[in-house]
Amino acid sequence: MGGIGETPVMSALEPTPATLVPICRMTLQLKPPVFVGAGPAGNRLVIEVEGGVVEGERLAGEIVGPGADWLVVGADGTGTVDVRLLVQTGDGASVFVQYLGRMDTNRGFGAPVSIAPRFETGDERYSWLNTVQGVGKGATDGNTIVYDIYELA
């Protein structure tokens, strides 16, 4: 790299263009939120996932076990999504899903929710998910949230 006033040295490395490969559509049924209240990061709500389905050619199954969003809403209305849940595939694999994301709570229900899911599994049939960085876009009416999730390839 050059010093101040010098032309920077360009790297021969160039990122490849990003493409989105569909993984699934995830529909979650939500319980009413539990308001924790104002804390150092903002107002915290815990929204349990009551159940749901995952539909797609590459990943399909049901949401099982405990799952929840530990949502924090900042003073400006920015919601920081923090979700962990478990997918049980139709063929018996367990896939842990964790995602962070953002939403503008000032826009109310129907506002887009952007997420970046990661997956973990010990099942060899789905081990490809362990290396995937997902991206997704969703919307909620307060009782249900629907996401379309893609592999960032």
ChimeraX commands (.cxc) that place a marker at each C-alpha (Angstrom):
marker #1 position 0.00,0.00,0.00 radius 0.5
marker #1 position 1.20,3.48,-0.73 radius 0.5
marker #1 position 1.70,6.31,1.70 radius 0.5
marker #1 position -0.23,9.55,1.89 radius 0.5
marker #1 position -0.49,11.12,-1.55 radius 0.5
marker #1 position 0.64,7.95,-3.33 radius 0.5
marker #1 position -1.51,5.92,-5.67 radius 0.5
marker #1 position -2.78,2.81,-3.82 radius 0.5
marker #1 position -1.61,-0.57,-5.09 radius 0.5
marker #1 position -4.54,-2.53,-6.49 radius 0.5
marker #1 position -4.95,-6.16,-5.48 radius 0.5
marker #1 position -5.17,-8.86,-8.12 radius 0.5
marker #1 position -7.95,-10.44,-6.06 radius 0.5
marker #1 position -11.45,-9.62,-7.20 radius 0.5
marker #1 position -14.56,-10.90,-5.46 radius 0.5
marker #1 position -16.90,-12.96,-7.58 radius 0.5
marker #1 position -20.35,-11.50,-8.19 radius 0.5
marker #1 position -22.91,-12.62,-5.62 radius 0.5
marker #1 position -25.75,-14.85,-6.70 radius 0.5
marker #1 position -28.78,-15.99,-4.72 radius 0.5
marker #1 position -29.73,-19.67,-4.81 radius 0.5
marker #1 position -33.13,-20.51,-3.26 radius 0.5
marker #1 position -33.06,-22.70,-0.16 radius 0.5
marker #1 position -36.59,-22.51,1.23 radius 0.5
marker #1 position -39.60,-20.54,2.36 radius 0.5
marker #1 position -39.99,-20.54,6.13 radius 0.5
marker #1 position -43.34,-19.74,7.75 radius 0.5
marker #1 position -43.31,-19.26,11.52 radius 0.5
marker #1 position -46.30,-19.06,13.86 radius 0.5
marker #1 position -45.57,-16.65,16.72 radius 0.5
marker #1 position -46.78,-16.44,20.29 radius 0.5
marker #1 position -47.65,-13.01,21.72 radius 0.5
marker #1 position -44.51,-11.07,22.68 radius 0.5
marker #1 position -43.25,-10.88,26.23 radius 0.5
marker #1 position -42.07,-7.32,26.93 radius 0.5
marker #1 position -38.89,-7.35,29.00 radius 0.5
marker #1 position -38.63,-3.58,28.93 radius 0.5
marker #1 position -35.95,-0.96,28.39 radius 0.5
marker #1 position -32.37,-2.05,28.82 radius 0.5
marker #1 position -28.98,-0.74,27.75 radius 0.5
marker #1 position -29.52,-1.77,24.10 radius 0.5
marker #1 position -33.15,-0.67,23.85 radius 0.5
marker #1 position -36.55,-2.23,24.47 radius 0.5
marker #1 position -36.36,-6.01,24.53 radius 0.5
marker #1 position -39.17,-8.34,23.51 radius 0.5
marker #1 position -39.05,-12.13,23.52 radius 0.5
marker #1 position -41.27,-13.64,20.84 radius 0.5
marker #1 position -41.54,-17.42,21.02 radius 0.5
marker #1 position -41.99,-19.47,17.88 radius 0.5
marker #1 position -45.02,-21.70,18.36 radius 0.5
marker #1 position -44.35,-23.80,15.26 radius 0.5
marker #1 position -43.95,-23.54,11.55 radius 0.5
marker #1 position -43.02,-25.13,8.26 radius 0.5
marker #1 position -40.03,-25.01,5.95 radius 0.5
marker #1 position -40.80,-25.61,2.28 radius 0.5
marker #1 position -38.26,-25.94,-0.49 radius 0.5
marker #1 position -36.53,-28.32,-2.87 radius 0.5
marker #1 position -33.29,-28.16,-0.87 radius 0.5
marker #1 position -34.63,-27.91,2.69 radius 0.5
marker #1 position -38.08,-28.89,3.94 radius 0.5
marker #1 position -39.52,-29.84,7.31 radius 0.5
marker #1 position -41.15,-28.51,10.46 radius 0.5
marker #1 position -40.08,-26.15,13.20 radius 0.5
marker #1 position -39.80,-28.18,16.44 radius 0.5
marker #1 position -38.78,-27.56,20.02 radius 0.5
marker #1 position -38.19,-24.21,21.62 radius 0.5
marker #1 position -37.41,-21.27,19.38 radius 0.5
marker #1 position -37.65,-17.54,19.85 radius 0.5
marker #1 position -36.67,-14.08,18.70 radius 0.5
marker #1 position -34.87,-11.99,21.31 radius 0.5
marker #1 position -35.82,-8.75,19.54 radius 0.5
marker #1 position -34.34,-5.42,20.62 radius 0.5
marker #1 position -35.93,-2.17,19.42 radius 0.5
marker #1 position -33.71,0.90,19.61 radius 0.5
marker #1 position -34.82,4.47,20.32 radius 0.5
marker #1 position -34.97,5.19,16.56 radius 0.5
marker #1 position -37.30,2.20,15.91 radius 0.5
marker #1 position -34.64,-0.08,14.44 radius 0.5
marker #1 position -35.45,-3.65,15.39 radius 0.5
marker #1 position -32.53,-6.06,15.76 radius 0.5
marker #1 position -33.75,-9.61,15.17 radius 0.5
marker #1 position -31.94,-12.43,17.02 radius 0.5
marker #1 position -33.54,-15.84,16.39 radius 0.5
marker #1 position -32.61,-19.44,17.14 radius 0.5
marker #1 position -34.77,-22.40,16.15 radius 0.5
marker #1 position -34.68,-26.04,15.09 radius 0.5
marker #1 position -35.87,-27.58,11.83 radius 0.5
marker #1 position -36.71,-31.29,11.71 radius 0.5
marker #1 position -36.58,-32.34,8.05 radius 0.5
marker #1 position -39.08,-34.73,6.53 radius 0.5
marker #1 position -36.35,-37.37,6.33 radius 0.5
marker #1 position -35.33,-37.07,9.99 radius 0.5
marker #1 position -32.40,-34.63,10.07 radius 0.5
marker #1 position -32.12,-31.92,12.71 radius 0.5
marker #1 position -30.92,-28.51,11.50 radius 0.5
marker #1 position -30.19,-25.67,13.91 radius 0.5
marker #1 position -30.92,-22.24,12.39 radius 0.5
marker #1 position -29.67,-18.98,13.86 radius 0.5
marker #1 position -30.13,-15.58,12.31 radius 0.5
marker #1 position -29.64,-11.94,13.01 radius 0.5
marker #1 position -31.37,-9.23,11.08 radius 0.5
marker #1 position -32.97,-5.81,10.95 radius 0.5
marker #1 position -36.40,-4.32,10.58 radius 0.5
marker #1 position -37.85,-0.82,10.76 radius 0.5
marker #1 position -40.54,-1.07,13.43 radius 0.5
marker #1 position -41.68,2.48,12.61 radius 0.5
marker #1 position -43.23,1.10,9.43 radius 0.5
marker #1 position -45.47,-1.31,11.37 radius 0.5
marker #1 position -46.54,-4.80,10.38 radius 0.5
marker #1 position -45.78,-5.69,6.79 radius 0.5
marker #1 position -42.45,-3.86,6.87 radius 0.5
marker #1 position -39.66,-5.99,5.40 radius 0.5
marker #1 position -37.47,-8.00,7.75 radius 0.5
marker #1 position -33.94,-8.70,6.44 radius 0.5
marker #1 position -32.03,-11.64,7.91 radius 0.5
marker #1 position -28.70,-13.46,7.57 radius 0.5
marker #1 position -29.23,-17.10,8.63 radius 0.5
marker #1 position -26.55,-19.68,9.43 radius 0.5
marker #1 position -27.19,-23.39,9.68 radius 0.5
marker #1 position -25.66,-26.24,11.70 radius 0.5
marker #1 position -26.22,-29.96,11.34 radius 0.5
marker #1 position -24.37,-33.20,11.95 radius 0.5
marker #1 position -26.43,-35.03,9.32 radius 0.5
marker #1 position -24.23,-35.80,6.29 radius 0.5
marker #1 position -27.15,-35.39,3.88 radius 0.5
marker #1 position -27.37,-31.72,4.85 radius 0.5
marker #1 position -23.72,-31.00,5.69 radius 0.5
marker #1 position -23.62,-28.57,2.75 radius 0.5
marker #1 position -25.66,-26.21,4.96 radius 0.5
marker #1 position -22.76,-25.90,7.41 radius 0.5
marker #1 position -20.82,-23.82,4.87 radius 0.5
marker #1 position -23.72,-21.67,3.69 radius 0.5
marker #1 position -24.25,-18.02,4.48 radius 0.5
marker #1 position -27.92,-17.40,3.99 radius 0.5
marker #1 position -29.80,-14.21,3.31 radius 0.5
marker #1 position -33.51,-13.74,3.55 radius 0.5
marker #1 position -36.34,-11.29,3.32 radius 0.5
marker #1 position -39.58,-11.58,5.22 radius 0.5
marker #1 position -42.73,-9.88,6.41 radius 0.5
marker #1 position -44.92,-10.29,9.46 radius 0.5
marker #1 position -48.46,-9.49,10.55 radius 0.5
marker #1 position -47.56,-9.99,14.22 radius 0.5
marker #1 position -48.88,-13.56,14.40 radius 0.5
marker #1 position -47.01,-15.10,11.47 radius 0.5
marker #1 position -43.73,-14.31,9.74 radius 0.5
marker #1 position -42.80,-15.60,6.30 radius 0.5
marker #1 position -39.24,-15.58,4.96 radius 0.5
marker #1 position -37.77,-16.51,1.60 radius 0.5
marker #1 position -34.25,-17.74,2.33 radius 0.5
marker #1 position -31.39,-17.97,-0.16 radius 0.5
marker #1 position -27.82,-19.20,-0.21 radius 0.5
marker #1 position -25.40,-16.38,-0.93 radius 0.5
marker #1 position -23.26,-18.09,-3.57 radius 0.5
marker link #1:1,2 radius 0.2
marker link #1:2,3 radius 0.2
marker link #1:3,4 radius 0.2
marker link #1:4,5 radius 0.2
marker link #1:5,6 radius 0.2
marker link #1:6,7 radius 0.2
marker link #1:7,8 radius 0.2
marker link #1:8,9 radius 0.2
marker link #1:9,10 radius 0.2
marker link #1:10,11 radius 0.2
marker link #1:11,12 radius 0.2
marker link #1:12,13 radius 0.2
marker link #1:13,14 radius 0.2
marker link #1:14,15 radius 0.2
marker link #1:15,16 radius 0.2
marker link #1:16,17 radius 0.2
marker link #1:17,18 radius 0.2
marker link #1:18,19 radius 0.2
marker link #1:19,20 radius 0.2
marker link #1:20,21 radius 0.2
marker link #1:21,22 radius 0.2
marker link #1:22,23 radius 0.2
marker link #1:23,24 radius 0.2
marker link #1:24,25 radius 0.2
marker link #1:25,26 radius 0.2
marker link #1:26,27 radius 0.2
marker link #1:27,28 radius 0.2
marker link #1:28,29 radius 0.2
marker link #1:29,30 radius 0.2
marker link #1:30,31 radius 0.2
marker link #1:31,32 radius 0.2
marker link #1:32,33 radius 0.2
marker link #1:33,34 radius 0.2
marker link #1:34,35 radius 0.2
marker link #1:35,36 radius 0.2
marker link #1:36,37 radius 0.2
marker link #1:37,38 radius 0.2
marker link #1:38,39 radius 0.2
marker link #1:39,40 radius 0.2
marker link #1:40,41 radius 0.2
marker link #1:41,42 radius 0.2
marker link #1:42,43 radius 0.2
marker link #1:43,44 radius 0.2
marker link #1:44,45 radius 0.2
marker link #1:45,46 radius 0.2
marker link #1:46,47 radius 0.2
marker link #1:47,48 radius 0.2
marker link #1:48,49 radius 0.2
marker link #1:49,50 radius 0.2
marker link #1:50,51 radius 0.2
marker link #1:51,52 radius 0.2
marker link #1:52,53 radius 0.2
marker link #1:53,54 radius 0.2
marker link #1:54,55 radius 0.2
marker link #1:55,56 radius 0.2
marker link #1:56,57 radius 0.2
marker link #1:57,58 radius 0.2
marker link #1:58,59 radius 0.2
marker link #1:59,60 radius 0.2
marker link #1:60,61 radius 0.2
marker link #1:61,62 radius 0.2
marker link #1:62,63 radius 0.2
marker link #1:63,64 radius 0.2
marker link #1:64,65 radius 0.2
marker link #1:65,66 radius 0.2
marker link #1:66,67 radius 0.2
marker link #1:67,68 radius 0.2
marker link #1:68,69 radius 0.2
marker link #1:69,70 radius 0.2
marker link #1:70,71 radius 0.2
marker link #1:71,72 radius 0.2
marker link #1:72,73 radius 0.2
marker link #1:73,74 radius 0.2
marker link #1:74,75 radius 0.2
marker link #1:75,76 radius 0.2
marker link #1:76,77 radius 0.2
marker link #1:77,78 radius 0.2
marker link #1:78,79 radius 0.2
marker link #1:79,80 radius 0.2
marker link #1:80,81 radius 0.2
marker link #1:81,82 radius 0.2
marker link #1:82,83 radius 0.2
marker link #1:83,84 radius 0.2
marker link #1:84,85 radius 0.2
marker link #1:85,86 radius 0.2
marker link #1:86,87 radius 0.2
marker link #1:87,88 radius 0.2
marker link #1:88,89 radius 0.2
marker link #1:89,90 radius 0.2
marker link #1:90,91 radius 0.2
marker link #1:91,92 radius 0.2
marker link #1:92,93 radius 0.2
marker link #1:93,94 radius 0.2
marker link #1:94,95 radius 0.2
marker link #1:95,96 radius 0.2
marker link #1:96,97 radius 0.2
marker link #1:97,98 radius 0.2
marker link #1:98,99 radius 0.2
marker link #1:99,100 radius 0.2
marker link #1:100,101 radius 0.2
marker link #1:101,102 radius 0.2
marker link #1:102,103 radius 0.2
marker link #1:103,104 radius 0.2
marker link #1:104,105 radius 0.2
marker link #1:105,106 radius 0.2
marker link #1:106,107 radius 0.2
marker link #1:107,108 radius 0.2
marker link #1:108,109 radius 0.2
marker link #1:109,110 radius 0.2
marker link #1:110,111 radius 0.2
marker link #1:111,112 radius 0.2
marker link #1:112,113 radius 0.2
marker link #1:113,114 radius 0.2
marker link #1:114,115 radius 0.2
marker link #1:115,116 radius 0.2
marker link #1:116,117 radius 0.2
marker link #1:117,118 radius 0.2
marker link #1:118,119 radius 0.2
marker link #1:119,120 radius 0.2
marker link #1:120,121 radius 0.2
marker link #1:121,122 radius 0.2
marker link #1:122,123 radius 0.2
marker link #1:123,124 radius 0.2
marker link #1:124,125 radius 0.2
marker link #1:125,126 radius 0.2
marker link #1:126,127 radius 0.2
marker link #1:127,128 radius 0.2
marker link #1:128,129 radius 0.2
marker link #1:129,130 radius 0.2
marker link #1:130,131 radius 0.2
marker link #1:131,132 radius 0.2
marker link #1:132,133 radius 0.2
marker link #1:133,134 radius 0.2
marker link #1:134,135 radius 0.2
marker link #1:135,136 radius 0.2
marker link #1:136,137 radius 0.2
marker link #1:137,138 radius 0.2
marker link #1:138,139 radius 0.2
marker link #1:139,140 radius 0.2
marker link #1:140,141 radius 0.2
marker link #1:141,142 radius 0.2
marker link #1:142,143 radius 0.2
marker link #1:143,144 radius 0.2
marker link #1:144,145 radius 0.2
marker link #1:145,146 radius 0.2
marker link #1:146,147 radius 0.2
marker link #1:147,148 radius 0.2
marker link #1:148,149 radius 0.2
marker link #1:149,150 radius 0.2
marker link #1:150,151 radius 0.2
marker link #1:151,152 radius 0.2
marker link #1:152,153 radius 0.2
view
